[in-house]
């Protein structure tokens, strides 16, 4: 069975029990969720990770700047 790196990555990311996500900042400065696993979706009370794809992650955090600064320390 041939497995692509993308399939391997997606499989591993979706199996871990902690919330993981990937964000891209677009030209408008929006922090758009490109990918997240089901654990991340459940942490935000969503049924599926697909419900979050394309949304600005900042809408889920009251003080995103403080949250972000803690993540990159």
C-alpha positions as CSV (number, residue, x, y, z in Angstrom):
1,X,0.0,0.0,0.0
2,X,1.4,3.4,-1.0
3,X,0.9,6.2,1.4
4,X,1.7,9.8,0.6
5,X,3.4,12.1,3.1
6,X,0.2,14.1,3.3
7,X,-1.9,11.1,4.2
8,X,0.7,10.1,6.8
9,X,0.8,13.6,8.3
10,X,-3.1,13.8,8.4
11,X,-3.4,10.4,10.0
12,X,-0.8,11.2,12.7
13,X,-2.3,14.7,13.4
14,X,-5.8,13.3,13.8
15,X,-4.7,10.5,16.2
16,X,-3.1,12.7,18.8
17,X,-5.3,13.6,21.8
18,X,-4.2,17.2,21.9
19,X,-5.5,20.1,19.8
20,X,-3.3,21.0,16.9
21,X,-3.9,23.5,14.2
22,X,-2.2,25.3,11.3
23,X,-2.9,29.0,10.6
24,X,-2.0,31.1,7.6
25,X,-2.0,34.9,7.7
26,X,-3.6,36.3,4.6
27,X,-2.9,39.7,3.0
28,X,-5.8,41.2,4.9
29,X,-4.1,40.2,8.2
30,X,-6.7,37.4,9.0
31,X,-5.3,34.3,10.8
32,X,-7.1,31.7,8.8
33,X,-7.3,28.1,10.0
34,X,-5.9,25.9,7.2
35,X,-6.0,22.6,9.2
36,X,-6.9,21.4,12.6
37,X,-7.5,18.0,14.2
38,X,-10.7,16.8,15.9
39,X,-9.2,17.3,19.3
40,X,-8.8,21.0,18.6
41,X,-12.4,21.2,17.3
42,X,-13.7,19.5,20.4
43,X,-11.8,22.0,22.6
44,X,-13.8,24.7,20.9
45,X,-17.1,22.8,21.2
46,X,-17.3,21.9,17.5
47,X,-18.4,18.5,16.2
48,X,-15.9,18.3,13.4
49,X,-12.6,20.0,12.4
50,X,-14.1,20.8,9.0
51,X,-16.4,23.4,10.8
52,X,-13.3,25.4,11.6
53,X,-11.4,25.4,8.3
54,X,-11.4,28.8,6.8
55,X,-12.3,30.7,10.0
56,X,-10.2,33.3,11.6
57,X,-8.7,31.7,14.8
58,X,-8.8,35.1,16.6
59,X,-12.6,34.9,16.9
60,X,-12.2,32.0,19.4
61,X,-9.8,33.8,21.8
62,X,-10.9,36.9,23.8
63,X,-7.4,38.4,23.9
64,X,-5.6,36.8,20.9
65,X,-2.5,39.0,21.2
66,X,-1.9,37.8,24.8
67,X,-2.6,34.2,23.8
68,X,-0.3,34.5,20.8
69,X,2.6,36.0,22.8
70,X,2.4,33.1,25.2
71,X,2.6,30.6,22.4
72,X,5.7,32.0,20.8
73,X,7.7,32.5,24.1
